[in-house]
């Protein structure tokens, strides 16, 4: 299986690249037309949700810095 990489952009979208599919809540697949890179909205302002259209500019403040999650609950 090919690797999928998700990059959390500071003050912006989630960039998804690699081999992936995106489905809606009912399991229907979005037609990505062969794209291996898309950006997903995380500000809620995009008119093209779930995809980013750049509407976040000036409206989203998040400094993307990686950290470790706490241990998984058993």
C-alpha positions as CSV (number, residue, x, y, z in Angstrom):
1,X,0.0,0.0,0.0
2,X,1.3,3.5,-0.9
3,X,1.9,6.0,1.8
4,X,-0.6,8.8,2.4
5,X,0.9,12.0,3.9
6,X,-1.3,14.6,5.7
7,X,0.4,18.0,6.4
8,X,-1.3,20.4,8.9
9,X,-0.5,23.8,7.5
10,X,-0.1,26.7,9.9
11,X,-3.1,29.1,9.5
12,X,-4.5,26.9,6.7
13,X,-5.7,23.6,5.3
14,X,-4.9,20.0,5.7
15,X,-2.8,18.9,2.7
16,X,-3.4,15.3,1.7
17,X,-1.0,13.6,-0.7
18,X,-0.4,10.1,-1.9
19,X,-2.8,7.3,-2.5
20,X,-6.1,8.0,-0.9
21,X,-9.9,8.3,-1.3
22,X,-12.3,10.7,0.3
23,X,-15.8,9.6,1.1
24,X,-18.9,11.4,2.5
25,X,-20.9,10.4,5.6
26,X,-22.9,7.9,3.5
27,X,-19.7,6.3,2.1
28,X,-20.0,7.9,-1.4
29,X,-16.6,8.6,-3.0
30,X,-15.7,12.1,-4.1
31,X,-14.6,12.2,-7.7
32,X,-11.0,13.5,-7.4
33,X,-10.3,13.1,-11.2
34,X,-6.9,11.4,-10.6
35,X,-5.6,13.9,-8.1
36,X,-2.9,12.7,-5.7
37,X,-2.9,15.9,-3.8
38,X,-5.8,17.9,-2.3
39,X,-6.2,20.4,0.5
40,X,-9.1,20.0,2.9
41,X,-10.8,22.9,4.7
42,X,-10.5,23.1,8.4
43,X,-11.8,26.7,9.0
44,X,-15.3,26.0,7.8
45,X,-15.4,29.0,5.5
46,X,-14.7,27.3,2.1
47,X,-17.5,27.4,-0.4
48,X,-16.1,24.2,-1.8
49,X,-16.1,22.1,1.4
50,X,-14.6,19.7,2.3
51,X,-12.0,21.1,0.0
52,X,-10.0,24.3,0.7
53,X,-10.6,27.4,-1.5
54,X,-8.4,29.8,0.4
55,X,-11.2,31.4,2.4
56,X,-9.2,30.9,5.7
57,X,-6.8,33.7,4.9
58,X,-6.9,36.1,7.8
59,X,-9.5,34.0,9.6
60,X,-7.6,31.1,11.0
61,X,-4.8,31.3,13.5
62,X,-3.1,28.0,14.3
63,X,0.6,27.4,14.6
64,X,1.0,23.8,13.4
65,X,3.6,22.2,15.7
66,X,3.7,18.4,16.0
67,X,3.3,16.8,19.5
68,X,2.8,13.4,21.0
69,X,-0.8,12.3,21.9
70,X,-1.2,10.8,25.4
71,X,-1.2,6.9,25.5
72,X,-4.1,5.2,24.0
73,X,-6.8,4.2,26.5
74,X,-7.3,0.4,26.8
